[in-house]
Amino acid sequence: MTAATESNPQSTSASTASEPLPEELTMAVEAGREDAYFALVDRLNAASVRKRFECYRDIEWDAPQMRIDPMDPHWESSRDRGLGKTDWYWSLPETTRREMGLGSVARFMFVGSIFENVLSRGLLQFASRLEAGSPEYRYAYHEVIEESHHSLMFREFVDRSGVAVQGLSSTMTAGADRVSGFGREFPELLFIFALGGEDPIDYAQRRALEEEADMHPLVERISRIHVTEEARHVSFARAYLRHNVPKLDKNRRHELAVATPLILSQMAGLMMRPSQAFIERYQIPQEAVDIAYTNNRDHKVRIQASLEKIRLLCDELELLPEQALDLWKQYELWPEA
């Protein structure tokens, strides 16, 4: 048993980890109260001390059951999602299917590490603008520490997998640098970005923990750590937005409303479908991509479900003017009637 498990008896429960924090629910009805917001931040700061994980302390990387074997049957896709829904996938040799599956998991982890890096840089910019004594300053650094351990465990998985994962394009890299600057210039937009990355990852990991009876032990351990700590991160992001968006002027609110579906569309695409490089490497035919993703209603519903909490928050904060709503629908992020 690891040190984290001993001190955090609830950390091994997927159902416990997936429950919203009571403070988050309170903030939904007390968004205008200054004392309620800062009481939440204080509780999140205390929780970061009470229940925390470290990449190289709380994961037994060298335990036999954690070893990554490229030919492990765990890596094969299920028949009810993604490429597993196509005849093309099942016509491939077993070794290729497993190689592709491990590659998909490694890419998911790699994208997660990049997201955590961008968010951490943004949080540092956010902290730099805060006044002395602000509890938000302490919270921001707690989250940076936690996100750093998440980045470490994601990249450690990628390195141990032996999979060569392609980095971001120059355009995406420039965009990531721009996002990190939001922490100083437009923190509300930074925390929309945070939810746009955290919610899809969180949704996918929780679904996997609930539905996959035989998950690879290393993937399971990483997922459980991640969903436990991300509960704090999404709680803060939503609380910050509830507390601060109503204070924005009309132009800033409109800018935030229109930018939100653009950010969510890009983030969901990165998190929940294969990259073009992956498609080209395995010569995945367009027909299979269409069946698995582009024209797959179940896939679209999963994306919409992964963004449901953000959609409801935007509705609550009146960030769905006609132009923004049209973009949500254009990018197929809005649930069908």
N, C-alpha and C positions, 0 to 999 in steps of 0.2 A: 504494500500500500504506500502511495506517495505521500509526501508531506502535505500537498494540497488536499488530498482526499481525507486525510486525518483531520485537518483543521476545517474542512468544508464538506461535511457529510452530505449536503444536498447536491454537490457538484456533479455527482454521477447520475442524477435523475434528469432525463430529457424533459419530462413533463414539468418538473419544478423549474428547470432553467428557462422554459418557454413561457412561463407565466409573467404577465406584465408586473412591474414593480408597483406596489400600492401607491407610491408617491406619484407615479405617472398618471394613474387614474384620478388621483386627487387634483393634479394640475389641470386636467380636462375641464373641471368645473370651477377652478380657482385661478384661471389664467391671468386675471387682472390683478391679483394680489401680490404685491412685492414681497411680503413676508413668506407667503406660500412658496414662491419661486426660490428664494434663498434658503428656506428650510429644506427644500428638495436638494439643492446643491450641497448643503452640509451633509445630508444623509448619503448622497452618492459618494462624497469624499470619504466618509466613514466606511462605507461598503467597500471602497477600493483598498482600504487597509485590512478590513476584516476577511474579505474573500478575494484573493488574488492568486495568479499563477505565474510561473516562470517557465520559459521554454525548455531549458536544460535541467531544471530541477523536477518538474512535474510530468515529464514524458520520459518513459524508459526506452529511449531510442534504440538501445542495443539489445533489448530483450528479444529472444527468438521469435515471439509472436508478432513483434513489430517489424520484422524484416520485410522489405519490399521485394517480392518475387514477380518479375514481369509476366510470368506465366500462371500466376495465381488466378483461379476462376473468379475471385471477387471482382476482377476488373471488367468482366463482361457486362454489357448493358442488359437491362431488363427488357422484356418484350413490350412493355406498355408505355415507353417514352423514348424520345429522341430517335437516334438511328436504329435502336432496337425494334422500332415499329416497321422497319423496311425489310423486304426480302433480300435486298442487296447486302445488307449487313450480315445476315445469317448465311449468305452464300460464301462469305469470306472464310479462309482457314481459321481455325480456333486460335492459333497463335497471333494472327493479325487482329482478331477481335479483341483479344486481351491486351495487346500492345496499344491499340487505339483507346481502350478504356483507361489504362494507366495514363496515357498521354492526356486524356480529357481531364482526369483528376489533377494531374500535375499543372495543366494550364489554369484550371480553376484556382489552384493554390497560388500560382504565380501572379495571376491577375489580382487576387486578394492581397498579395504582398505589395503590389504596386499601389493599389488603392489605399492601403494602410499608410504607405509612405507619403502619398500626396496629402492625406488627411492629417497626418502628424505635422507636416510642414505648415499646413494651414492653421492647426491648433497653436503652434508656436507663434505664428504671426498674430493670431487672435489674442494670445496671452500677452504679447508685447504691448498691446494697446490698453490693457486694463490698469486701473489705478491700484496703488499699493493697498494691501489688505483685502482685496477682492477674493471671495471664496471661489469665483469662477476661474481665477488664476490657478489656484491649487487644483481644481478639478481638471483643467486643461492639461496640466502636467501629469496628473494621474492617468488620464486617458492616453497621453503620448507614451508613457511607460508601458501601458497595457498593449497599445497598438504595436509598439516595438517588439514585444514578445510574440504577438501574433505574426508579424512580418518574419521574425526569426523562425517560428515553427512552420510557416508556410514554405519558406525558402529551404529549410532543412529537408522538408519532404521532397521538394523538387530536386534538390541535389542528390538525395539518396535514391530517388527513382531512376536517375540516369537519363531522364528524358530531356532532350534539347528543346527548350521552350523559347519561342521567338518573343523578343521584347516589343515595346511600343514603337509605332512609326514616328517619324519626326513630327508629323502633325499632332498625333496624340500626345507626344512628349511636351510640345509647346502648350497644348491645352491643359495638361497636368500642371505645368508651371503657372499658368494663368489661374487655375482653380486654387492653388495654395495661397495666392495673393488675396483671395476673397477673405481670408481670415482677418486681414487688416482693413481691407477696403469695403467689404460687403459680407459680414459674418453670417447674415441670414442665408445668403446664397451658399456659403460654405456648408452650413448645416443641412440645407436641402441636398447638396452633393453627398454629405455624409449618409443621410437616410437613403439616397439613391443607390449607394453602394452597399450599405449595411443590411438594408431590408431584403434585397434579393438573395444575398449570401445567407443571411439568417434564415430566410424562408426555405431555401434549398437544403440547408443543413438540418433544420428541424424536421422537414418532411422525410429526409433520409433516415434520421434517427428513429422516427416513428414507424416507417414503412419497411425498412430493410432489416430483415431479421439476422442476416449474416454479413454485416459490414466488416470490412477489414479493420482489425483492432487499432491500427495507427490512425486511420481516417476517423474512426469513431472517437478516439481520445482527443484528437485535434478539434473535432466538431463540438464535442461537449465543452471543452474549455472555451472555445470561441463564443458559443451561444450564451454561456453563463456571463461572460464579461460584456458582450455586446448588449445585453439587457440594460446595463447601466448607460452605455453610450447612446443608444437610441432614446432612452428615457431623457437624457440631458438634451439631445438635439431637439426633440419634440417640445420639451419644456421651454427651451431657449426661444424657439420659434413662436410658441404661444405667448410668451412674455414680451417679445420684441417686435414681431411683425405688425401688431396693431399700432405701434408707435411710428412706423414708416410713413413718409409722405406719399401722396398719390402716385407720383412717377416711379418711386422706388418699388412700391407694391406692384405696379403693373410690370415693371422689369422683372421682378421676382416671379410673378405669375407666369409670364411668357417663357422665361428661362427654365422653369421647372420641368415641363414635359420634354424639352430638348435634352436636358441632363439625364432624365430618367430613361429616355429612349436609348441613349448611348450606353449608359451603365447596364441596363438590362440586357442589351445585345452582347456586351462584353462578358457578362456573367453567365448567360443562359443559352448561348448557342456557340458552335465551333467557329474558330477564326478562319479567315480565308486561307492562311498558311496551312492550317490543319486539313482543310478541304482539299487543297492542292497536293499536299504530301501523300494523302491516301487516295487521291483521284476519286473523290466521292462524286458520283454523278448528280447533276442538278435535280433530276427526278427524285433521288433519295433525299436531298436537302429540302426539296419542296414538301415531300411527305412528312419528314421528321420535324420541320420547323416552319418554313414559309407559309405553307397552306395547312398547317396542322392546328386545328381549333383547340385541341387539348393543350398544346404548347402555348398558344396565345392566352388561354385561360390561366395557365400557371404564371405567366408573366404578369397578367393583370392582378392575380391574387397576391403575388409577391409585392405589389405596389399598393395594395388596398389601403394600408394604414396611412401611407403618404397622401393618397387621394382623399381619404376622409379628413385628414388634417388640413389639406388645402381648402376643402369645402368649409370646414369650421372657421378657417382664417380668411374666408372670402377671397381666395386666390384662384378663382375659376371664372374670370370674365369670359366673354364670348370668344375672344381671340385665343386665349389659353385653352379653353375647352375644345375648340376646333383642333388645336395641336394635339391634345390628349387623344382625340379620336383619330386624327390623321396617322399618328404613330401606333395606333391600335393598343393603346394603354387603357382605354376606357372600356368598362365591361359592356358587352352587347345587351341590348334590351331583351 
